[in-house]
C-alpha cells in the first residue's frame, strides 16, 4: 500500500512539473512573439518611416523629372508605408458610396467604417463632388487640399496652386486680392 501511495505522489509531482514546464515554455514563446521589436504598429503602419521605395520601384520612378506625373507612384509609396494598403474605391466618393463593400471594414483614411451618416451629410450639402469628364479621363491627377486658416496669406502661392488639377477647399470664395496667394480655382 505504501508503494502505491509513493508512486501516485511521484506521478502527481511529475505531472505538476510537466504542466509548470509547459506553461513556462509557452509564456516564453508568447513573450518572444509579443514583445519583439516589430517594424509595424498594431494597424500595420511602418514605425520608422523613411519614405523610401523598395529598390525595384525606386528605379522605376527615378527617371521622372521633378513635378512630373508618376502613374502609380502614390500607391507604391503608400504600399511601402502600409503594406496592407489597397485602393478599393475611387478617390472621390459620390452618393453610391455604400456599394463599396471593401471600404466598409477600414477606418478612415482607408475606409468609411462608422462614417456613413457623416458622408451622407457632407454629400448632401456639397454642390460639386463628382469629377468632370475631362478630369476623370486623366491618367494622373494632381490634387491639393487648401485650408482657409490664413496660412497662405501673402505667400504668393496662387500660381503654384493653379498648377494642380484638383483643389479641395472648405471655402470657395475668391476675391481679386486673394488670387495671388490662393489661386483662381
N, C-alpha and C positions, 0 to 999 in steps of 0.2 A: 504494500500500500504506500509506503514511504517513497518507493522508487517512482511510482506513477505520479505522485504529487510533485516530486522533483522534476520529472520530465515535462509535466504540464507547465510548471513555473518557468522552466528553461525555454520551452516553445513560446510561451507568452512574452518573455523577455526578448527573445529573438524576433518575434513579430513586431514588438514595440520598437526595437532598434531599426528594423526594416522600414517601418512606417515613418519614423523620425528621419531616417536617412533619405527616404524618397521625398519627404516634404522639404528637407534642407536642399537637396539637389534641385528640386523643381523651383524653389524660391530663388536659387542662384541663377538658374537658366532664365527665369522670368525677369530677374534683375538685369541680366545681360541684354535681353531683348528690349526691355522697357527703358532703361536708363542710358543706353549707349548714345553717344553724340550722333545725332541724325543731321543730315543735310537739309531736311524738310521739317516744317512745323506740322501741327496736327491736321491742318487743312491741305497740306501738300505743297505749300509755297517754299521756295528756297530761303533758308535763313540768312545766308551770306550772299547777297545779291551783287554780282559783279557785272551784270548786264552784258555779258559776252555770249555770243552764239557758239554752239559747237563748231569745231573746225570745218566740217563739211558745209555747214550753212554759211559760215563766215567767208569762205572763199566764193560761195555762190553770190553773195551780196557785196563783195569787196569792189567790184568793178563799176558800181553805180556812183555817179557824182553826187556831191552834197546837194540835198534838196530834191533829188530825182525820185520819181515814184519807184518803189521797190515792191512789186507784187508779191504778197505772201510774207513780207518781212515782219510785219507786226505780229502775225500769227506764229511765225517761227520764234520770235523773241519771247512771246507770251508762253509758248510751249517750253522754252528753255527755263523760264522763271517758274512756271506752274505746269509740271509735266502732265497733269490730268486735264489740261485745257483742251477744249474742242470748241469749234464755232457752230453751235447747234441752231442758231437763229440769226435772222438778219440784224444789222446794227441798229436800225430804227424800227421800233415796233409800231404797228397800226392796231386798229380795233379788232383784228383777228388774232391777237397775241395768245389767246387761250389755246389755240390749236398747236402751239409749240410745246408738246409734252415733255421734251427733253430738258427744257429750261425750268420747268416747274420744280425740279428737285434741288436746284442750286440756289444759294442765297446770292444777292447782288454782290459784286457786279457781274457774275456769270450766269445769273438766272433771275427768276421772279418769285421765288419761294416766299410766300406771305405778303406779296406786294400787289395782288390782283386788284383790290379796291383802289389803291393809290394810283396804279397805272390807268385804271378806268377813269378816275377823276382827272388825272393830268391830260389824258387824250380828249376828254370831253371839253376842256377849256382851251386846248391848244388848237389854233387855227390851221397851222400848216405842219404836219408831221410826216407826210409822205415825201419821198424824193421825186424830183421832176424826172421825166423820161431821159432828159439829157444827162443828169447826174447818175441816174440808175444804170445807164449804159457804159459808164466809165469803168475801166478795169481796175483803176486805182483812184481812190478818193482821199483827199487830204482834209482832215477835219480839225477844228479848233473850238474850244469852249471858252467863251469870253464872259467874264462876270460883270457886275455893274457896281462894284465896290470902290471905284475910283482909282484902282491900281494903274490903269492905262493912261490916266490923265497926264497930259503934256509929255508923253513919251514918244510921240510921232511914229507910232507903230501902225497907223491906219493902212498905209500901202502894203505893209507886210501881212496884215490880217486879210486884206483883199486877195492875196495870193492863194488863200485856201479855198477849196471847193465848197465846203460846208462850214458855216459859222453858227454855233449854237450859243444863244444868249438869252437870259431871262427877260431882258427888256430890249425891244427893237426900235426904240425912239432914237433917231439920229438927227442931230441938229447940225447946221453947217459948221459951227465952231468945233464940234466933236469929231468930224470926219477925219481930221488929221491924225487923231490918236485912236479912234475906234474903228475906222474903216467905213466903207459905204455899203456894206452888205445889205 
